[in-house]
Amino acid sequence: MPKLDLRTIPQRKGSTYPAPFDKEPANRIRQRLGDAAGLTQFGVNLLQLPPGAWSSQRHWHSAEDEFVYVLSGEVVLITDRAEEVLRAGDCAAFPRNVPDGHHLVNRSGAVAVCLEVGSRIEDDFAFYPDVDLLFNPEVGRIEVEAGESLLELDGLIEIVTNLEDSSAAVLEACGVSWQRLERDEVQRRFPLRVPAGSFAVLQPEAGIVRADRALAALARGIDVRYGTRVTSLADLREACVVVTAGAWVNDLVKPPLPVRVTRETVCYFVPVDARPMPAFVSVGLRTGGISFYALADPVHGIKAAAHGAGPQVDPSQTGGPDAALVGAITAWIGEHVLLADPRPIDAQACLYTSTADQSFILERHGRVVVGSACSGHGFKFAPAIGARLAALAIEALDSP
């Protein structure tokens, strides 16, 4: 391969971040040396940072390794843990799937020049812990087609007093990234308040799907019939029928499933802090035997509830939120989030469908695939549930 002529390689100024996150890297200049050389397994960039410029928003990759070498000048490497000055001859490396957001900032009075090297993996995810950004190649394709964001990965925080009370061991066993954050660090990075003596386990890859937008994007070209009641599966002639009827599953599936239906209370609140809200739970901390959780709500800001605290009901009978649970949820959320109004802006009732041991029922009976109950945890496992039901549906279609 002949020597590269830097004069012939285009200089790209700025970034592709959406506003306002494009401001700090606006003056950075990159030359894609790897592309110019025809490299396909890894990328090599020559990075110029004028005074005050950032290399990027702080980020980390799920599948790509990164390496940086300072050729001249001085930059500050900022990570989750610390700030370090890198000068000419210094280098740093960032292994894949280590949830430690990092970037370079030039706080000096002269231009700094760095060499960046990174692997190229098609299904790599990039996470930006300081801003509400995620690079997901598959979701990105769907979002481009839909013209709006569908996935908001702002993390999941478990507030605990002992690590054994958290999901850390399970996450570790499954190869899922997590971090332990002390109380002060949680309160610095997120709009949350953590009780004294507690700390947090952060799963940065967690978040919410904008269900209405996702359904609209994925349903293009599909016959979706709203408000159409099915009273018997015998009326459906399709080769495979997937039943995800929640509390009404036993109206359709025979023999009946061993489930109980409870009416749960959900409250909505408006936080003072407008930063992205992670989902969070108080694990091991209970009030009157009730466990609480909260997650981001696109309309109001926060949706909070008590898990499995409602009474058993007949799903055919209507009912509203429980006043006592509204009070308990309000007291709990007030301890963890600074609210614009201490009272909920809205309260609603929803139905849980649960088994005795809180397990899921995902199974196939001939052409019928059953996707209920999920014991109040279905929203947390939607991708895994979808994959399992799809596999069962394909199995039903392939069966004689």
C-alpha positions as CSV (number, residue, x, y, z in Angstrom):
1,M,0.0,0.0,0.0
2,P,1.6,3.4,-1.0
3,K,2.1,6.1,1.6
4,L,-1.0,8.1,2.3
5,D,-1.0,11.7,1.3
6,L,-2.8,13.6,4.1
7,R,-3.3,16.6,1.8
8,T,-5.7,14.5,-0.3
9,I,-7.8,13.1,2.6
10,P,-10.9,15.2,3.3
11,Q,-11.1,17.0,6.6
12,R,-14.5,16.7,8.3
13,K,-15.3,19.4,10.8
14,G,-18.0,19.0,13.5
15,S,-20.2,16.1,14.3
16,T,-23.5,14.5,13.3
17,Y,-25.0,14.9,16.8
18,P,-28.4,16.5,17.0
19,A,-28.7,20.0,18.5
20,P,-27.8,21.0,21.2
21,F,-25.3,18.2,21.6
22,D,-23.4,19.2,18.5
23,K,-22.1,22.5,20.0
24,E,-19.0,21.3,21.9
25,P,-17.6,19.1,19.1
26,A,-18.4,21.7,16.4
27,N,-14.8,22.7,15.9
28,R,-13.2,19.2,15.9
29,I,-11.5,18.1,12.7
30,R,-11.2,14.5,11.6
31,Q,-9.5,12.8,8.7
32,R,-10.5,9.2,8.2
33,L,-7.2,7.6,7.4
34,G,-8.5,4.0,7.6
35,D,-11.2,4.7,5.0
36,A,-8.6,6.3,2.7
37,A,-6.5,3.2,3.0
38,G,-9.4,0.9,2.3
39,L,-9.4,-0.7,5.8
40,T,-12.5,-2.6,6.7
41,Q,-11.7,-4.4,10.0
42,F,-10.9,-1.2,12.0
43,G,-11.0,2.5,11.6
44,V,-8.1,5.0,12.0
45,N,-8.7,8.8,12.4
46,L,-6.4,11.7,12.7
47,L,-8.1,14.1,15.2
48,Q,-7.4,17.8,15.6
49,L,-8.9,19.5,18.6
50,P,-8.6,23.3,18.7
51,P,-8.7,25.0,22.2
52,G,-12.1,24.3,23.8
53,A,-13.1,21.6,21.5
54,W,-14.4,18.1,22.5
55,S,-13.7,14.9,20.6
56,S,-17.2,13.8,21.1
57,Q,-20.0,13.5,23.7
58,R,-18.9,11.1,26.5
59,H,-19.7,7.6,25.2
60,W,-18.9,3.9,25.3
61,H,-19.4,1.0,22.9
62,S,-21.0,-2.4,23.4
63,A,-18.9,-4.3,20.8
64,E,-16.1,-2.0,19.6
65,D,-12.7,-1.5,21.2
66,E,-11.2,2.0,21.0
67,F,-7.6,3.4,21.4
68,V,-6.2,6.9,21.3
69,Y,-2.6,8.2,21.1
70,V,-1.7,11.8,21.6
71,L,0.7,13.0,18.8
72,S,1.0,16.6,20.0
73,G,-0.5,19.1,22.4
74,E,-2.4,18.3,25.5
75,V,-6.0,17.0,26.2
76,V,-8.0,16.0,29.2
77,L,-9.5,12.5,29.2
78,I,-12.8,12.6,31.1
79,T,-14.3,9.3,32.2
80,D,-17.0,8.3,34.7
81,R,-14.3,7.9,37.3
82,A,-11.8,10.7,36.9
83,E,-10.1,13.3,34.7
84,E,-6.5,12.7,33.5
85,V,-4.2,14.9,31.4
86,L,-2.8,13.3,28.3
87,R,0.3,14.8,26.6
88,A,2.3,13.9,23.5
89,G,3.3,10.3,23.8
90,D,0.5,9.3,26.1
91,C,-2.2,6.9,25.1
92,A,-5.5,5.4,26.5
93,A,-7.6,2.3,25.6
94,F,-11.3,1.6,26.0
95,P,-12.3,-2.1,25.8
96,R,-15.7,-3.0,24.4
97,N,-18.8,-3.4,26.7
98,V,-17.2,-1.5,29.7
99,P,-19.8,1.1,30.7
100,D,-17.4,4.0,31.3
101,G,-18.3,7.0,29.3
102,H,-15.2,8.9,27.9
103,H,-14.1,11.7,25.7
104,L,-11.3,14.2,25.2
105,V,-11.4,17.9,25.9
106,N,-8.8,20.4,24.9
107,R,-8.5,22.9,27.8
108,S,-5.1,24.2,26.6
109,G,-4.3,27.2,24.5
110,A,-3.0,25.2,21.5
111,V,-4.3,22.7,19.0
112,A,-3.9,19.1,20.1
113,V,-3.5,16.2,17.6
114,C,-4.5,12.6,18.3
115,L,-4.6,9.3,16.5
116,E,-7.8,7.3,17.1
117,V,-8.2,3.6,16.4
118,G,-11.4,1.6,16.7
119,S,-12.8,-1.8,15.6
120,R,-15.8,-1.9,13.3
121,I,-18.7,-4.1,14.3
122,E,-22.0,-3.9,12.5
123,D,-24.2,-4.6,15.5
124,D,-22.4,-2.2,17.9
125,F,-24.3,0.0,20.2
126,A,-23.0,3.3,21.4
127,F,-24.2,4.7,24.7
128,Y,-24.1,8.4,25.8
129,P,-24.5,8.6,29.6
130,D,-24.7,12.4,29.9
131,V,-27.3,13.0,27.2
132,D,-30.4,11.2,25.9
133,L,-28.6,9.6,23.0
134,L,-28.1,6.0,21.8
135,F,-26.7,4.6,18.6
136,N,-28.5,1.3,17.8
137,P,-28.0,0.2,14.2
138,E,-31.3,-1.7,13.8
139,V,-33.4,0.7,15.8
140,G,-31.7,3.5,14.0
141,R,-32.8,2.2,10.7
142,I,-36.4,1.9,11.9
143,E,-36.2,5.4,13.5
144,V,-34.9,6.9,10.2
145,E,-37.8,5.4,8.4
146,A,-40.3,6.5,11.0
147,G,-38.8,10.0,11.3
148,E,-38.8,10.0,15.1
149,S,-37.1,8.3,18.1
150,L,-38.5,5.1,19.4
151,L,-36.0,4.0,22.1
152,E,-34.9,6.1,25.1
153,L,-32.1,4.3,27.0
154,D,-31.6,6.4,30.2
155,G,-30.7,3.5,32.4
156,L,-32.2,1.5,35.2
157,I,-31.1,2.2,38.8
158,E,-31.6,-0.2,41.7
159,I,-31.4,1.6,45.1
160,V,-30.0,-0.8,47.6
161,T,-28.2,-1.1,50.9
162,N,-26.5,-4.4,50.1
163,L,-25.2,-5.6,46.7
164,E,-26.8,-9.0,47.3
165,D,-30.2,-7.3,47.1
166,S,-29.6,-6.1,43.6
167,S,-29.5,-7.8,40.2
168,A,-25.7,-7.4,39.9
169,A,-24.9,-11.1,40.2
170,V,-27.5,-12.0,37.5
171,L,-26.3,-9.2,35.2
172,E,-22.7,-10.3,35.6
173,A,-23.6,-13.9,34.9
174,C,-25.4,-12.9,31.7
175,G,-22.7,-10.6,30.5
176,V,-24.8,-7.5,30.9
177,S,-22.9,-4.3,31.8
178,W,-23.6,-2.7,35.2
179,Q,-22.0,-0.2,37.5
180,R,-22.0,0.4,41.2
181,L,-22.6,4.1,41.9
182,E,-22.3,5.7,45.4
183,R,-25.0,8.0,46.6
184,D,-23.2,11.3,45.7
185,E,-22.4,10.0,42.2
186,V,-26.1,9.0,41.6
187,Q,-27.3,12.5,42.7
188,R,-24.7,14.2,40.5
189,R,-25.5,12.3,37.3
190,F,-29.3,11.8,37.7
191,P,-32.3,13.8,38.9
192,L,-32.6,11.4,41.9
193,R,-32.2,11.5,45.6
194,V,-30.8,8.5,47.4
195,P,-31.3,7.8,51.1
196,A,-28.3,7.9,53.4
197,G,-26.7,4.5,53.7
198,S,-27.8,3.4,50.3
199,F,-26.1,3.2,46.9
200,A,-27.1,2.2,43.4
201,V,-26.6,-0.5,40.8
202,L,-26.9,1.1,37.3
203,Q,-27.7,-0.9,34.2
204,P,-27.0,1.7,31.5
205,E,-28.5,-0.2,28.6
206,A,-32.0,-0.1,30.1
207,G,-34.7,2.4,29.2
208,I,-38.1,2.7,27.6
209,V,-39.7,2.1,24.2
210,R,-42.1,4.7,23.0
211,A,-44.8,2.0,22.5
212,D,-47.2,4.1,20.4
213,R,-44.5,5.2,18.0
214,A,-42.9,1.7,17.8
215,L,-46.3,0.1,17.0
216,A,-47.0,2.7,14.3
217,A,-43.5,2.2,12.8
218,L,-43.6,-1.6,12.9
219,A,-47.2,-1.9,11.8
220,R,-46.6,-0.4,8.4
221,G,-47.9,-2.9,5.9
222,I,-49.6,-4.9,8.6
223,D,-53.4,-5.2,9.0
224,V,-54.0,-3.9,12.5
225,R,-57.6,-3.9,13.6
226,Y,-58.4,-1.8,16.7
227,G,-61.6,-2.2,18.6
228,T,-62.3,-5.6,17.2
229,R,-63.4,-8.2,19.8
230,V,-62.5,-11.8,19.5
231,T,-64.8,-14.1,21.5
232,S,-63.5,-17.5,20.3
233,L,-60.3,-18.7,18.7
234,A,-62.4,-21.1,16.7
235,D,-63.5,-18.1,14.7
236,L,-59.9,-17.4,13.5
237,R,-58.8,-19.5,10.5
238,E,-55.1,-18.5,10.6
239,A,-52.4,-21.2,10.8
240,C,-51.1,-19.6,14.0
241,V,-52.8,-17.4,16.6
242,V,-50.7,-15.6,19.3
243,V,-52.8,-14.7,22.3
244,T,-51.5,-11.9,24.5
245,A,-54.8,-11.1,26.2
246,G,-53.5,-10.3,29.7
247,A,-56.2,-10.4,32.3
248,W,-58.7,-11.8,29.8
249,V,-56.5,-14.7,28.6
250,N,-58.8,-17.3,30.2
251,D,-61.7,-16.0,28.1
252,L,-59.9,-17.5,25.1
253,V,-57.6,-20.2,26.2
254,K,-58.8,-23.6,27.4
255,P,-58.1,-25.2,29.7
256,P,-57.7,-22.1,31.9
257,L,-54.3,-20.9,32.9
258,P,-53.4,-20.8,36.7
259,V,-53.3,-17.0,37.0
260,R,-54.7,-14.4,39.3
261,V,-55.7,-10.9,38.3
262,T,-55.1,-7.9,40.5
263,R,-56.0,-4.2,40.0
264,E,-52.8,-2.1,40.5
265,T,-52.5,1.7,41.0
266,V,-50.3,3.9,38.8
267,C,-49.5,7.6,39.5
268,Y,-47.9,10.3,37.3
269,F,-45.7,13.1,38.6
270,V,-43.9,16.1,37.1
271,P,-40.3,16.4,38.2
272,V,-38.5,19.8,38.7
273,D,-35.3,18.6,37.0
274,A,-35.7,18.2,33.2
275,R,-32.8,15.9,32.8
276,P,-33.6,12.4,31.4
277,M,-35.1,10.2,34.1
278,P,-33.9,6.6,34.5
279,A,-36.1,3.9,35.6
280,F,-35.5,3.2,39.3
281,V,-36.6,0.8,42.0
282,S,-36.1,0.5,45.8
283,V,-34.8,-3.0,46.2
284,G,-34.8,-4.3,49.7
285,L,-36.3,-1.1,51.0
286,R,-40.0,-1.6,51.7
287,T,-42.7,0.6,53.2
288,G,-45.5,-1.4,54.8
289,G,-44.5,-4.5,52.8
290,I,-44.8,-2.7,49.5
291,S,-42.1,-2.5,46.8
292,F,-42.1,0.6,44.5
293,Y,-40.8,1.4,41.1
294,A,-40.8,4.3,38.7
295,L,-39.8,5.0,35.1
296,A,-39.8,7.9,32.6
297,D,-43.2,8.9,31.2
298,P,-43.1,10.8,27.9
299,V,-46.1,13.0,28.8
300,H,-45.8,13.9,32.5
301,G,-42.2,13.0,33.4
302,I,-42.6,10.1,35.9
303,K,-44.8,7.0,36.1
304,A,-44.6,5.4,39.6
305,A,-46.4,2.4,41.0
306,A,-46.5,-0.2,43.8
307,H,-45.6,-3.7,42.6
308,G,-48.3,-6.3,43.2
309,A,-50.0,-4.4,46.0
310,G,-53.6,-4.3,44.6
311,P,-56.5,-6.5,45.3
312,Q,-57.5,-9.6,43.3
313,V,-60.4,-8.7,41.0
314,D,-62.6,-9.9,38.2
315,P,-61.3,-8.3,35.0
316,S,-64.8,-7.8,33.6
317,Q,-65.5,-5.3,36.4
318,T,-64.2,-1.8,36.2
319,G,-62.5,0.0,39.1
320,G,-60.3,3.0,39.8
321,P,-57.0,3.6,41.7
322,D,-56.8,2.8,45.3
323,A,-56.6,5.9,47.5
324,A,-54.3,4.3,50.1
325,L,-51.9,3.2,47.4
326,V,-51.9,6.7,45.8
327,G,-50.8,8.0,49.2
328,A,-48.1,5.4,49.6
329,I,-46.7,5.9,46.1
330,T,-46.8,9.7,46.5
331,A,-44.8,9.5,49.8
332,W,-42.2,7.2,48.2
333,I,-41.6,9.2,45.0
334,G,-41.3,12.4,47.1
335,E,-38.3,10.8,48.9
336,H,-36.5,10.2,45.7
337,V,-37.4,13.0,43.3
338,L,-37.8,16.7,43.7
339,L,-41.3,17.3,42.3
340,A,-43.0,20.4,40.8
341,D,-46.1,19.4,42.7
342,P,-46.0,16.8,45.5
343,R,-49.4,15.5,44.4
344,P,-49.8,13.2,41.4
345,I,-51.0,14.9,38.3
346,D,-52.9,11.8,37.4
347,A,-53.7,8.4,38.9
348,Q,-55.0,5.3,37.0
349,A,-55.7,1.6,37.5
350,C,-54.2,-1.2,35.5
351,L,-54.4,-5.0,35.7
352,Y,-51.7,-7.5,36.5
353,T,-52.0,-11.1,35.5
354,S,-49.7,-13.2,37.7
355,T,-48.8,-16.8,38.5
356,A,-48.3,-18.1,42.0
357,D,-44.5,-18.1,41.7
358,Q,-44.3,-14.9,39.6
359,S,-43.1,-16.9,36.5
360,F,-44.2,-16.2,32.9
361,I,-46.4,-18.4,30.7
362,L,-45.0,-18.4,27.2
363,E,-46.1,-21.7,25.5
364,R,-47.6,-23.3,22.5
365,H,-50.7,-25.5,22.2
366,G,-50.9,-26.6,18.6
367,R,-51.5,-23.5,16.5
368,V,-52.2,-21.3,19.6
369,V,-49.2,-19.5,21.1
370,V,-49.9,-18.0,24.6
371,G,-48.1,-15.0,25.9
372,S,-49.6,-14.4,29.3
373,A,-49.1,-14.1,32.2
374,C,-46.0,-12.0,32.7
375,S,-46.6,-11.4,36.5
376,G,-46.3,-7.6,36.3
377,H,-42.8,-7.8,34.7
378,G,-43.6,-8.0,31.0
379,F,-42.6,-4.5,30.2
380,K,-39.0,-5.2,31.5
381,F,-38.6,-8.2,29.3
382,A,-40.4,-7.2,26.1
383,P,-37.5,-8.0,23.7
384,A,-37.0,-11.5,25.2
385,I,-40.8,-12.1,25.3
386,G,-41.2,-11.0,21.7
387,A,-38.3,-13.2,20.6
388,R,-39.7,-16.2,22.4
389,L,-43.3,-15.8,21.1
390,A,-41.9,-15.3,17.5
391,A,-40.0,-18.5,17.8
392,L,-43.1,-20.4,19.0
393,A,-45.1,-18.9,16.2
394,I,-42.6,-20.0,13.6
395,E,-42.6,-23.4,15.2
396,A,-46.4,-23.6,14.9
397,L,-46.3,-22.5,11.2
398,D,-43.6,-25.1,10.5
399,S,-45.5,-27.9,12.2
400,P,-47.7,-30.3,10.1
